[in-house]
């Protein structure tokens, strides 16, 4: 199947209702940082992007929010065309100009401070990273506290960079600036807004 045809297929079957459903899940996950929520396979993006990451992208990205793909994902030209067709967005040339960044290989991703950080007056003008992970439950435990978390919340994402804990703590120091993360697995998501404070990381 040629790239043009592949770019047209695999989007939401019902764009309005499906996007609303995914948006509610994302907002719930953002309101409860570190909670792992199920995500139905509502889209079928070109490999290697998974359904959960693809659904998040199709819901949040639009014509006013340029996206950036990491080297693993950008190597697949059909994927950029697929995102452009289903979201109306264009690709950013550099990560610091993106509103959303899709990361297919989180273990090798750029440092978090290489993405748009927002400003003191406009902290919302930062990049939201959509990370595609091997699993949200089979990695080293990370424990967080902060707004939206009752007590503490622990998740175990598999496939993060070795120095993720240090990078996330540095990200918190830039508050109200900094990036937010949406972690995706095969059929689930979890969100880490910049307000989620990492208090314990196990190796």
C-alpha positions in Angstrom: 0.0 0.0 0.0 1.4 3.4 -1.0 2.0 6.2 1.5 -0.8 8.4 0.3 -3.4 5.7 0.8 -2.0 4.7 4.2 -2.2 8.3 5.3 -5.9 8.4 4.7 -6.8 5.3 6.6 -6.8 4.4 10.3 -8.4 7.5 11.8 -11.3 7.8 14.2 -14.4 6.0 12.9 -16.6 8.7 14.5 -14.2 11.7 14.7 -16.4 13.7 17.1 -17.6 11.1 19.5 -14.2 9.2 19.5 -12.2 12.4 20.1 -14.5 13.4 22.9 -14.1 10.0 24.6 -10.3 10.2 24.3 -10.3 13.8 25.5 -12.2 12.8 28.7 -9.7 10.1 29.4 -6.8 12.5 28.9 -8.3 15.1 31.2 -9.1 12.5 33.8 -5.5 11.2 33.7 -4.1 14.8 33.9 -6.4 15.5 36.9 -5.1 12.3 38.6 -1.3 12.3 37.8 0.2 8.8 37.9 -3.1 7.0 37.4 -3.1 4.4 34.6 -6.3 4.6 32.6 -7.5 2.2 29.8 -7.5 3.5 26.2 -9.6 1.8 23.6 -8.0 1.1 20.2 -9.9 3.8 18.3 -7.3 4.5 15.7 -4.8 2.4 13.6 -1.8 4.6 12.8 1.1 3.5 10.6 3.7 1.6 12.5 5.6 2.1 14.6 3.1 4.5 16.3 0.7 2.6 18.6 -3.0 3.1 18.9 -3.0 4.8 22.3 -0.4 7.4 21.2 -2.1 7.9 17.9 -5.5 8.5 19.6 -4.0 11.1 21.9 -2.3 12.8 19.0 -5.5 12.8 16.9 -7.4 14.3 19.8 -5.0 17.0 21.0 -3.2 18.1 17.9 -4.8 20.5 15.4 -4.0 23.1 12.7 -2.7 25.6 15.3 -0.4 23.2 17.2 2.6 22.0 15.2 4.0 18.6 16.1 7.5 17.1 16.2 8.5 13.5 15.7 11.6 11.9 17.2 14.1 10.3 14.8 12.6 6.8 15.3 9.1 8.0 14.2 10.2 10.6 11.6 12.0 7.8 9.7 8.6 6.6 8.7 7.4 9.3 6.2 3.9 7.8 6.1 3.4 8.6 9.8 4.0 12.4 9.3 1.5 12.4 6.4 -1.0 10.4 8.5 -0.8 12.9 11.4 -1.1 15.8 9.0 -4.1 14.4 7.3 -6.0 13.4 10.5 -5.1 16.5 12.5 -4.6 19.3 10.0 -1.3 20.1 11.7 2.1 20.7 10.2 5.4 19.3 11.5 7.8 21.6 13.4 11.3 21.7 12.1 12.8 21.7 15.7 11.5 20.3 19.0 11.5 23.7 20.6 8.9 25.0 18.1 6.5 22.2 18.7 3.3 22.2 20.8 3.3 18.4 20.9 6.2 16.0 20.5 5.7 12.3 19.8 8.5 10.2 21.2 8.8 6.6 19.9 12.1 5.9 21.6 12.0 7.5 25.1 15.2 5.9 26.1 17.0 8.0 23.5 14.9 11.1 23.5 16.3 14.6 23.7 16.6 16.2 27.2 13.4 17.7 28.4 14.9 21.2 28.4 15.3 21.0 24.6 11.6 21.3 24.2 9.5 24.5 24.5 9.4 25.5 28.2 6.8 28.3 28.0 7.4 31.5 29.9 6.6 32.9 33.3 3.7 34.8 31.8 2.6 32.1 29.3 3.6 28.7 30.8 1.0 27.0 28.6 3.2 27.7 25.6 5.3 24.7 26.3 5.6 21.3 24.6 3.5 18.4 25.7 5.4 15.2 25.1 3.5 12.0 24.1 5.8 9.1 25.0 5.3 5.6 23.6 6.5 3.1 26.2 6.9 -0.6 26.3 4.6 -0.8 29.3 3.2 1.3 32.1 3.4 -1.4 34.7 6.6 -3.5 34.2 9.4 -0.9 34.8 11.1 0.6 37.8 8.6 2.2 40.2 8.3 6.0 40.3 6.4 7.6 43.2 4.9 11.1 42.9 3.0 13.6 45.0 1.4 16.9 44.3 -1.9 18.4 43.1 -4.5 15.8 42.1 -2.7 13.0 44.0 -4.2 11.7 47.2 -1.2 11.0 49.3 1.2 9.4 46.8 0.9 7.7 43.4 3.3 5.1 42.1 3.6 3.9 38.5 6.2 1.7 36.8 6.7 2.8 33.2 9.1 0.6 31.2 11.4 2.2 28.6 12.2 5.7 30.0 15.6 7.2 29.7 18.1 6.2 32.4 18.4 9.7 33.7 14.6 10.4 33.7 14.4 10.9 37.4 17.0 13.7 37.3 15.5 15.3 34.3 12.0 15.3 35.8 13.2 16.9 39.0 15.0 19.6 37.0 11.7 20.1 35.1 9.9 20.7 38.4 12.4 23.4 39.4 11.4 25.4 36.3 7.8 25.7 37.4 5.6 27.4 36.3 7.6 26.7 33.1 8.4 23.2 32.0 6.9 20.3 29.9 4.1 18.0 30.6 4.1 14.3 29.7 1.5 11.8 28.4 2.8 8.3 28.8 1.2 5.7 26.5 1.3 1.9 26.6 -0.3 -0.6 24.3 -3.8 0.1 25.6 -3.5 2.7 28.4 -2.2 6.1 29.3 -0.9 8.0 32.3 -0.2 11.7 32.6 2.6 13.5 34.4 1.9 17.3 34.5 4.8 19.4 35.6 3.2 19.8 39.0 3.8 16.0 39.7 6.8 15.9 42.1 8.9 12.8 41.9 9.8 11.8 45.5 11.2 8.3 45.0 12.7 6.4 42.0 13.7 2.8 42.2 16.4 1.4 39.9 
